[in-house]
Amino acid sequence: MTAVQIMFYILSVITLASAGYVAASSNLVRSVFMFFVTLFALAGLYVLSLADFVAVTQIVIYVGGILVLILFAFMLSGRETLYNAQQSGNKLLRIGNLPALLISALLLIILVNVFLKSDADHLPWINRAIRSGNTMSTESNGTANIGINLMTRYLLPFEIISILLMMALVGAAHLSRKEQAA
C-alpha cells in the first residue's frame, strides 16, 4: 500500500465521519466546525486526485465564503434562536425524514454496486483518452489554462458562483434577523 493510498483512506474516513457528525448532531456550533473539517478533507481528496484547482476552489468558495457566512449568521443570531434549534431533539430519526433516508440508502446501494462492478484500472473512456493522446500530464500548466478558460469560456458559471455567494450572504443576513413576536 502506497502513501497516497493511505492518505486517501485517512481523508475518506475523516470526511465520512465528520459528515455523519454534521448530519446527526444537534449542537449547531460543533456541526459547523465539523462541516469545516469535512470541506477541508474533501479538498485533500481533490489534491490526491490531481485536481488542485478544484481543491483551491473548494476552499475559497465553500470554506472561505459560505462557511464564514454561516458562522456570521450564528454569531448574529439571538441566543434563544440557537437554543431552540438545539433543543429540537434528534432530527435524523423522524418520520418526516423517511423519504430522504430512503433516497440516501438507494444512492448508497448504487454507489456500492458501481464500486464493486467497475474496474477502475481499465475504464473504457480512460483507455480511449490514452490511445488518442487526450491526457494531461502532472507537469503541465493546467492552472493557467483553467484561469484563462474561467475568464473567457466559462464566464457564466463563474458568475453563477458569485450569485450563489451573494445568496448565501442574503441568507445569513436573514438568519441573523431577530424575529418579532406575533
C-alpha positions, 0 to 999 in steps of 0.5 A, spaced: 500 500 500 502 506 497 502 513 501 497 516 497 493 510 498 493 511 505 492 518 505 486 517 501 483 512 506 485 517 512 481 523 508 475 518 506 474 516 513 475 523 516 470 526 511 465 520 512 465 521 519 465 528 520 459 528 515 455 523 519 457 528 525 454 534 521 448 530 519 446 527 526 448 532 531 444 537 534 449 542 537 449 547 531 456 550 533 460 543 533 456 541 526 459 547 523 466 546 525 465 539 523 462 541 516 469 545 516 473 539 517 469 535 512 470 541 506 477 541 508 478 533 507 474 533 501 479 538 498 485 533 500 481 528 496 481 533 490 489 534 491 490 526 491 486 526 485 490 531 481 485 536 481 488 542 485 484 547 482 478 544 484 481 543 491 483 551 491 476 552 489 473 548 494 476 552 499 475 559 497 468 558 495 465 553 500 470 554 506 472 561 505 465 564 503 459 560 505 462 557 511 464 564 514 457 566 512 454 561 516 458 562 522 456 570 521 449 568 521 450 564 528 454 569 531 448 574 529 443 570 531 439 571 538 441 566 543 434 563 544 434 562 536 440 557 537 437 554 543 431 552 540 434 549 534 438 545 539 433 543 543 429 540 537 431 533 539 434 528 534 432 530 527 435 524 523 430 519 526 423 522 524 418 520 520 418 526 516 425 524 514 423 517 511 423 519 504 430 522 504 433 516 508 430 512 503 433 516 497 440 516 501 440 508 502 438 507 494 444 512 492 448 508 497 446 501 494 448 504 487 454 507 489 456 500 492 454 496 486 458 501 481 464 500 486 464 493 486 462 492 478 467 497 475 474 496 474 477 502 475 484 500 472 481 499 465 475 504 464 473 504 457 473 512 456 480 512 460 483 507 455 480 511 449 483 518 452 490 514 452 490 511 445 488 518 442 493 522 446 487 526 450 491 526 457 494 531 461 500 530 464 502 532 472 507 537 469 503 541 465 500 548 466 493 546 467 492 552 472 493 557 467 489 554 462 483 553 467 484 561 469 484 563 462 478 558 460 474 561 467 475 568 464 473 567 457 469 560 456 466 559 462 464 566 464 457 564 466 458 559 471 463 563 474 458 568 475 453 563 477 458 562 483 458 569 485 450 569 485 450 563 489 455 567 494 451 573 494 445 568 496 448 565 501 450 572 504 442 574 503 441 568 507 445 569 513 443 576 513 436 573 514 438 568 519 441 573 523 434 577 523 431 577 530 424 575 529 418 579 532 413 576 536 406 575 533 
